[in-house]
Amino acid sequence: MNHPHHLVFVCIGNRNRSPFAEFFFSKLISQRDKQLVDRISVISAGFMPQRMKDKMAILKIGAPNPFFGRTLPQATRTVLLRHGIKVPDVWRSQELTPELVDRAELIITALPDQKNDIARLYPKVADIIFTIREISQWEGYLLQEDYDFNKIPRDGSLWSYVEENFDYVANILSEIEKMLIKAYPNIMIRMGFSKNQ
């Protein structure tokens, strides 16, 4: 078997958007390109951009401790189950590490600030990092890009809201689903496979 190509989806805490993308995109591959299932390794990780850290510091909003190594929230698990995807109980959130970046052939971030910060930290991979908006060629407002706290709590309840509020999470994941479907051909091309593979 050929060495697998590594695709990494990144969100903030690796609990909603990026794990949904990991499992949903893996299912898309198995449905559309069965011969690629063993050739593409799809994983997800978390990375908090500095601008968000700064905003949270100003508002005195702390992050869950530990921030990584946590189980999948029930809201995301439920949305995935509706797609016939059962996430293993052993799954845990993880931080984006230099090792994951080094292995990646394509990194797709939820937020523009994540793309920019990761490119500054790892300049050698700057040309393989795209936002989900870019890779899907999506236009218009995206609920998921709002961490200016205009639509979400500006206090300590922020994390339970963005990770566990079913309506909020389901709307976010609906956006991700539509963008992943639209992005599929572009992702395949960026990974070195043709649209028809």
Backbone bond lengths (Angstrom), bond angles and torsions (degrees), N, CA, C in turn:
res aa  C-N    CA-C-N  psi(-1)  N-CA   C-N-CA  omega(-1)  CA-C   N-CA-C  phi
1 M - - - 1.464 - - 1.526 109.45 -
2 N 1.329 117.81 140.51 1.455 121.93 176.79 1.518 110.81 -68.02
3 H 1.332 115.53 152.83 1.461 119.88 174.82 1.526 108.82 -59.92
4 P 1.346 118.57 130.93 1.468 119.08 -176.22 1.530 113.19 -67.59
5 H 1.292 114.84 148.45 1.461 121.71 173.07 1.524 107.48 -84.07
6 H 1.326 117.25 135.98 1.460 120.95 -173.79 1.532 111.43 -104.21
7 L 1.321 115.06 120.85 1.463 123.61 176.45 1.526 107.52 -112.05
8 V 1.343 116.41 126.70 1.459 120.73 -177.18 1.531 110.10 -120.02
9 F 1.330 116.30 123.23 1.459 122.16 172.64 1.530 108.33 -97.93
10 V 1.327 116.12 137.07 1.461 120.98 -175.90 1.522 110.68 -126.77
11 C 1.342 116.25 129.66 1.462 121.47 166.72 1.528 106.95 -128.14
12 I 1.307 118.60 -162.67 1.461 119.85 -173.78 1.524 111.82 -77.59
13 G 1.317 117.18 -58.57 1.461 120.26 -174.69 1.510 114.43 -105.06
14 N 1.348 117.36 0.82 1.463 121.85 -177.26 1.526 111.40 55.59
15 R 1.348 115.32 44.59 1.463 118.36 -179.99 1.521 113.09 -127.80
16 N 1.333 118.72 -20.38 1.461 120.03 -179.60 1.528 111.94 -126.62
17 R 1.321 116.48 -73.49 1.465 120.05 -171.33 1.525 113.23 -66.10
18 S 1.337 116.63 -52.14 1.470 117.30 -175.60 1.530 113.18 -70.60
19 P 1.353 120.85 -39.28 1.466 116.86 175.27 1.525 112.66 -66.43
20 F 1.349 116.65 -35.45 1.462 118.20 175.01 1.523 109.27 -59.32
21 A 1.342 116.35 -46.44 1.459 120.38 179.39 1.523 111.19 -61.13
22 E 1.317 116.78 -41.67 1.472 121.08 179.31 1.526 111.38 -56.47
23 F 1.319 116.68 -51.77 1.457 120.15 -175.02 1.525 112.62 -78.95
24 F 1.326 117.02 -38.16 1.463 119.47 -179.64 1.526 110.67 -68.75
25 F 1.338 117.21 -41.86 1.460 119.43 -179.42 1.529 110.89 -68.76
26 S 1.321 116.56 -35.32 1.469 119.63 175.19 1.519 110.40 -60.12
27 K 1.340 116.33 -40.15 1.467 119.64 177.93 1.524 110.83 -66.79
28 L 1.340 117.21 -39.54 1.467 120.06 177.08 1.524 110.81 -58.38
29 I 1.326 116.74 -43.88 1.464 120.50 179.10 1.530 110.12 -59.94
30 S 1.328 116.00 -46.65 1.470 119.16 -177.37 1.528 111.80 -65.21
31 Q 1.344 117.23 -30.27 1.457 120.61 179.40 1.530 112.94 -79.41
32 R 1.335 116.02 -35.48 1.471 119.93 -172.79 1.530 114.00 -100.15
33 D 1.325 116.52 -30.81 1.462 120.11 -171.72 1.521 109.94 -142.40
34 K 1.303 117.28 66.48 1.470 120.90 -173.61 1.523 113.33 -52.91
35 Q 1.336 116.76 -33.53 1.456 119.22 -178.11 1.533 112.20 -69.26
36 L 1.344 117.08 -11.31 1.466 120.33 -179.53 1.527 113.24 -97.79
37 V 1.330 117.05 -4.92 1.470 120.58 -175.69 1.525 111.55 -54.31
38 D 1.326 117.38 -44.08 1.460 120.84 -178.33 1.518 113.16 -87.05
39 R 1.321 116.26 -3.20 1.471 119.23 -177.12 1.516 113.09 -102.10
40 I 1.338 117.06 -12.60 1.462 120.45 179.19 1.526 108.96 -123.50
41 S 1.306 116.22 120.94 1.464 122.39 175.71 1.524 107.90 -97.31
42 V 1.322 116.51 115.99 1.464 121.50 -178.56 1.525 108.49 -105.08
43 I 1.315 116.46 121.59 1.466 121.00 179.36 1.523 108.96 -132.66
44 S 1.320 115.76 173.26 1.459 120.44 178.32 1.519 109.86 -140.16
45 A 1.328 115.08 158.97 1.468 120.43 -178.58 1.522 109.02 -157.15
46 G 1.330 115.48 168.05 1.454 121.34 -179.49 1.515 112.39 -113.19
47 F 1.334 114.97 147.83 1.464 121.42 178.75 1.521 107.73 -156.42
48 M 1.344 116.52 119.71 1.466 119.24 179.69 1.529 109.58 -94.74
49 P 1.336 117.59 119.83 1.467 119.68 -179.60 1.523 111.44 -68.69
50 Q 1.331 114.53 153.06 1.464 119.95 -176.09 1.521 112.13 -60.70
51 R 1.326 117.62 -37.41 1.471 119.44 -178.39 1.520 111.22 -61.98
52 M 1.323 116.97 -36.24 1.458 119.51 177.32 1.532 110.46 -70.24
53 K 1.335 116.91 -41.81 1.466 120.07 176.31 1.519 110.64 -56.75
54 D 1.330 116.55 -42.47 1.468 120.88 -179.78 1.520 111.45 -64.67
55 K 1.334 116.81 -43.52 1.468 120.27 178.76 1.522 111.18 -62.37
56 M 1.333 115.68 -42.55 1.457 119.96 -179.64 1.526 111.48 -66.13
57 A 1.323 116.63 -36.22 1.468 120.54 178.50 1.525 110.26 -64.88
58 I 1.320 116.61 -43.03 1.475 120.80 178.86 1.530 110.41 -61.38
59 L 1.333 116.59 -41.24 1.462 121.67 -178.88 1.531 113.15 -84.55
60 K 1.358 115.58 -1.79 1.468 121.22 -179.16 1.536 111.86 57.93
61 I 1.324 115.33 43.23 1.460 121.60 177.09 1.524 107.96 -103.18
62 G 1.312 116.88 117.66 1.452 120.72 178.22 1.518 111.12 -85.01
63 A 1.321 114.91 167.37 1.465 121.21 177.55 1.521 109.08 -104.13
64 P 1.321 117.90 155.05 1.469 120.32 176.21 1.537 110.46 -56.55
65 N 1.307 115.55 147.55 1.456 121.02 178.88 1.521 109.39 -128.52
66 P 1.341 119.06 115.73 1.468 126.20 2.80 1.522 111.32 -75.98
67 F 1.329 115.25 156.53 1.458 119.77 -178.86 1.523 110.97 -84.73
68 F 1.332 116.57 -31.82 1.451 121.40 178.39 1.523 109.81 -116.30
69 G 1.327 116.09 171.91 1.461 120.48 -176.93 1.509 112.92 80.93
70 R 1.353 116.13 19.65 1.464 120.57 -178.51 1.526 111.06 -102.63
71 T 1.318 115.42 159.83 1.459 121.41 -179.68 1.529 110.74 -74.98
72 L 1.324 115.12 168.80 1.457 120.29 177.78 1.525 109.59 -73.13
73 P 1.339 118.41 131.93 1.459 120.01 177.66 1.535 111.63 -60.42
74 Q 1.315 115.57 150.22 1.454 120.15 -178.18 1.527 111.99 -60.84
75 A 1.327 117.38 -35.40 1.469 120.02 -179.11 1.534 110.77 -60.89
76 T 1.326 117.17 -46.42 1.463 120.86 179.96 1.522 110.72 -68.48
77 R 1.310 116.22 -40.41 1.468 120.84 177.85 1.531 110.03 -59.08
78 T 1.331 117.05 -41.90 1.464 121.40 -179.49 1.523 111.55 -65.29
79 V 1.340 116.52 -43.78 1.469 120.11 179.16 1.527 110.23 -62.37
80 L 1.321 117.14 -42.80 1.463 120.19 178.62 1.534 111.44 -64.66
81 L 1.321 116.56 -39.09 1.468 119.78 178.54 1.523 111.08 -61.69
82 R 1.317 117.25 -33.51 1.460 120.82 177.32 1.521 111.61 -64.50
83 H 1.335 116.08 -21.22 1.467 121.54 175.69 1.527 110.95 -95.71
84 G 1.326 116.73 8.33 1.449 120.37 -179.78 1.518 113.43 76.96
85 I 1.336 116.89 20.67 1.463 121.91 -177.20 1.523 109.23 -110.05
86 K 1.328 116.33 117.69 1.463 121.19 177.90 1.522 108.22 -104.92
87 V 1.306 116.05 120.89 1.459 121.46 -179.28 1.527 108.89 -85.40
88 P 1.330 117.60 132.01 1.474 119.91 179.31 1.530 111.36 -58.09
89 D 1.318 116.06 142.43 1.466 120.79 -179.50 1.524 112.39 -62.00
90 V 1.324 117.17 -23.72 1.465 120.39 -177.81 1.525 112.45 -79.34
91 W 1.335 117.53 -8.43 1.465 120.04 -177.79 1.530 110.10 -61.20
92 R 1.334 116.32 136.62 1.461 122.48 176.92 1.527 109.55 -136.51
93 S 1.318 116.24 147.64 1.461 120.78 176.91 1.525 109.59 -66.98
94 Q 1.338 115.15 151.28 1.465 119.32 -179.87 1.521 110.33 -140.84
95 E 1.316 114.50 155.76 1.460 121.73 178.37 1.522 110.06 -85.34
96 L 1.325 116.11 147.22 1.458 120.19 173.47 1.528 107.90 -68.02
97 T 1.324 116.44 120.37 1.466 121.79 -177.09 1.525 110.45 -111.31
98 P 1.331 117.28 162.87 1.473 119.22 174.97 1.526 112.05 -56.63
99 E 1.333 117.22 -34.63 1.464 120.75 179.60 1.526 111.21 -64.69
100 L 1.337 117.35 -42.69 1.465 120.60 178.24 1.522 110.95 -65.13
101 V 1.331 115.76 -40.52 1.470 120.12 178.75 1.521 110.09 -64.40
102 D 1.327 116.77 -42.78 1.464 121.35 -177.28 1.524 112.03 -63.17
103 R 1.334 117.34 -35.99 1.463 121.20 -178.88 1.526 112.62 -80.39
104 A 1.318 116.78 -21.09 1.469 120.56 -172.09 1.523 112.53 -67.33
105 E 1.313 114.63 141.43 1.461 121.03 170.38 1.525 110.37 -104.95
106 L 1.333 115.88 -15.01 1.451 121.26 175.76 1.521 107.61 -156.13
107 I 1.337 116.07 131.52 1.464 122.46 178.00 1.521 107.38 -121.40
108 I 1.330 116.43 125.51 1.466 121.39 -179.41 1.521 108.10 -118.93
109 T 1.326 116.16 119.46 1.458 121.08 -177.33 1.521 111.48 -102.16
110 A 1.323 114.96 154.28 1.463 120.35 176.14 1.524 111.24 -74.54
111 L 1.349 116.72 -32.14 1.458 121.52 -170.98 1.521 112.56 -125.06
112 P 1.339 117.50 145.87 1.463 120.43 176.52 1.527 112.93 -59.60
113 D 1.325 118.39 -39.59 1.468 120.25 -179.30 1.527 111.72 -63.89
114 Q 1.333 117.20 -31.22 1.464 119.53 175.86 1.518 109.91 -65.49
115 K 1.321 116.61 -46.88 1.465 120.55 178.66 1.527 110.12 -56.23
116 N 1.322 117.11 -48.09 1.461 121.04 -176.85 1.524 112.07 -64.31
117 D 1.338 116.61 -44.40 1.468 120.23 -179.00 1.527 111.28 -66.64
118 I 1.331 117.28 -42.90 1.468 120.49 -179.73 1.535 109.80 -64.41
119 A 1.320 117.17 -40.10 1.465 120.64 178.76 1.519 111.20 -63.91
120 R 1.342 117.36 -35.93 1.469 119.95 177.47 1.528 111.07 -70.09
121 L 1.332 116.19 -39.23 1.460 120.00 -179.82 1.523 112.41 -72.17
122 Y 1.328 116.09 -34.84 1.465 121.60 -176.17 1.537 109.10 -128.91
123 P 1.331 117.32 71.55 1.476 119.62 -173.62 1.528 114.53 -60.10
124 K 1.326 117.70 -24.37 1.465 119.95 -178.83 1.529 112.42 -67.17
125 V 1.342 117.25 -20.54 1.465 119.68 -178.73 1.530 112.58 -110.43
126 A 1.322 116.39 13.85 1.466 120.26 -175.78 1.525 112.42 -57.64
127 D 1.337 117.08 -31.17 1.468 119.78 -176.54 1.514 113.84 -82.65
128 I 1.337 118.55 -1.39 1.478 120.17 177.12 1.524 111.80 -113.34
129 I 1.333 116.66 12.85 1.467 120.89 -179.82 1.523 109.42 -106.95
130 F 1.330 115.58 128.14 1.463 121.75 178.41 1.524 108.69 -136.03
131 T 1.320 116.38 151.00 1.456 118.84 169.62 1.525 107.78 -80.72
132 I 1.322 115.77 159.99 1.464 120.19 177.03 1.529 110.36 -62.03
133 R 1.329 116.22 -32.94 1.469 120.14 177.15 1.532 110.12 -63.79
134 E 1.322 117.39 -44.92 1.465 121.08 -178.77 1.523 111.86 -64.77
135 I 1.312 116.39 -50.37 1.468 120.05 -173.09 1.532 111.90 -68.40
136 S 1.354 115.38 -26.30 1.469 119.19 178.52 1.523 112.20 -93.90
137 Q 1.345 115.86 -6.94 1.467 121.57 -175.85 1.525 110.96 54.27
138 W 1.326 113.86 43.71 1.453 121.86 -178.22 1.523 109.90 -84.36
139 E 1.328 116.72 142.16 1.458 120.87 178.83 1.521 109.34 -119.88
140 G 1.320 115.89 155.68 1.455 120.10 176.33 1.515 113.33 94.59
141 Y 1.310 114.58 178.30 1.458 122.49 -177.38 1.522 111.63 -66.22
142 L 1.327 116.16 141.17 1.455 121.49 174.49 1.526 108.83 -123.03
143 L 1.321 115.27 123.89 1.457 120.85 177.59 1.522 110.68 -55.27
144 Q 1.324 117.12 -37.41 1.457 121.03 -174.01 1.526 113.37 -68.32
145 E 1.328 118.49 -19.30 1.457 119.66 -178.69 1.529 112.71 -85.82
146 D 1.311 117.49 -0.15 1.463 121.03 -176.19 1.525 110.96 -89.05
147 Y 1.336 116.62 92.47 1.452 117.42 167.20 1.520 109.65 -119.69
148 D 1.326 115.25 25.56 1.457 120.19 168.36 1.525 109.53 -81.99
149 F 1.328 115.20 4.43 1.460 122.48 175.03 1.524 112.17 62.83
150 N 1.326 116.45 33.70 1.459 119.99 175.76 1.525 111.19 -79.77
151 K 1.326 116.91 -30.43 1.460 120.59 -175.11 1.524 112.23 -118.26
152 I 1.325 117.07 -1.64 1.462 120.44 -178.71 1.531 109.59 -125.06
153 P 1.323 118.47 162.49 1.469 120.68 -176.05 1.528 113.44 -57.02
154 R 1.316 115.39 147.80 1.463 121.82 178.72 1.530 109.97 -108.16
155 D 1.325 116.13 34.22 1.467 119.55 -179.14 1.528 108.83 -145.32
156 G 1.310 116.71 -165.62 1.452 122.07 -175.70 1.512 114.99 -63.93
157 S 1.324 117.77 -12.68 1.466 119.93 178.58 1.525 112.36 -83.40
158 L 1.344 116.51 -0.23 1.460 121.05 -177.71 1.517 112.07 -53.67
159 W 1.346 117.22 -49.14 1.465 119.48 -172.38 1.522 112.81 -67.16
160 S 1.334 117.06 -41.38 1.465 117.57 179.12 1.521 110.01 -66.67
161 Y 1.335 117.33 -32.63 1.460 120.63 179.37 1.533 110.76 -67.75
162 V 1.344 117.22 -52.13 1.466 119.74 -173.84 1.523 112.14 -74.24
163 E 1.330 117.68 -18.18 1.455 119.47 -179.83 1.524 114.01 -103.69
164 E 1.337 117.47 -23.39 1.465 119.54 -171.87 1.530 115.27 -124.78
165 N 1.340 118.55 -17.34 1.459 119.66 179.76 1.523 108.38 -68.78
166 F 1.344 116.19 111.36 1.462 119.15 -169.14 1.517 112.87 -60.04
167 D 1.325 118.18 -44.35 1.466 119.71 -177.85 1.521 111.31 -62.42
168 Y 1.336 116.22 -44.84 1.461 120.33 179.73 1.530 110.29 -62.18
169 V 1.329 116.68 -49.79 1.468 121.29 -178.10 1.523 110.74 -62.85
170 A 1.328 117.26 -44.00 1.467 120.36 -178.71 1.522 111.14 -62.42
171 N 1.335 117.80 -38.81 1.465 120.95 177.90 1.521 111.11 -66.02
172 I 1.335 116.80 -42.61 1.462 121.53 177.68 1.530 109.85 -60.21
173 L 1.320 116.23 -48.24 1.465 120.01 -176.14 1.521 111.96 -69.79
174 S 1.325 117.38 -27.96 1.461 120.60 174.24 1.530 109.84 -64.00
175 E 1.333 116.47 -40.86 1.471 120.50 175.12 1.527 110.77 -60.79
176 I 1.321 115.56 -47.97 1.465 120.55 -178.51 1.529 110.38 -59.68
177 E 1.321 116.28 -44.08 1.469 120.68 179.85 1.525 110.92 -57.41
178 K 1.320 116.88 -49.43 1.468 120.68 -178.45 1.523 110.99 -62.45
179 M 1.332 116.56 -40.48 1.457 119.87 -179.21 1.523 111.65 -69.24
180 L 1.324 117.67 -38.19 1.467 120.26 179.17 1.527 111.22 -64.51
181 I 1.319 116.20 -41.43 1.468 119.68 178.37 1.529 110.07 -61.99
182 K 1.323 115.69 -44.34 1.469 120.37 179.74 1.530 111.34 -67.73
183 A 1.343 116.40 -34.30 1.462 121.04 -175.69 1.521 113.40 -81.59
184 Y 1.320 117.65 -13.66 1.466 120.67 -171.16 1.539 113.37 -48.57
185 P 1.332 119.36 -52.12 1.480 118.52 -179.08 1.525 112.73 -60.32
186 N 1.334 117.35 -41.71 1.464 120.80 -179.78 1.521 111.49 -65.53
187 I 1.331 116.84 -38.99 1.459 120.07 178.42 1.525 109.87 -64.49
188 M 1.323 116.98 -43.91 1.458 120.12 179.43 1.529 111.21 -60.27
189 I 1.316 116.34 -42.84 1.467 120.35 179.49 1.527 109.99 -64.48
190 R 1.319 117.32 -44.95 1.471 120.81 179.46 1.522 111.94 -63.66
191 M 1.326 116.81 -28.02 1.465 120.93 178.50 1.525 111.97 -83.40
192 G 1.349 116.37 -2.76 1.455 119.89 177.78 1.510 114.87 96.10
193 F 1.337 116.51 13.39 1.462 120.36 178.43 1.526 108.67 -114.45
194 S 1.317 116.74 149.07 1.453 120.28 179.49 1.521 109.82 -78.21
195 K 1.320 116.32 165.55 1.465 121.95 178.47 1.523 111.26 -58.88
196 N 1.327 116.40 -30.53 1.460 120.35 -173.30 1.534 113.95 -89.83
197 Q 1.330 116.87 -2.64 1.460 118.26 -179.40 1.502 110.59 -80.59
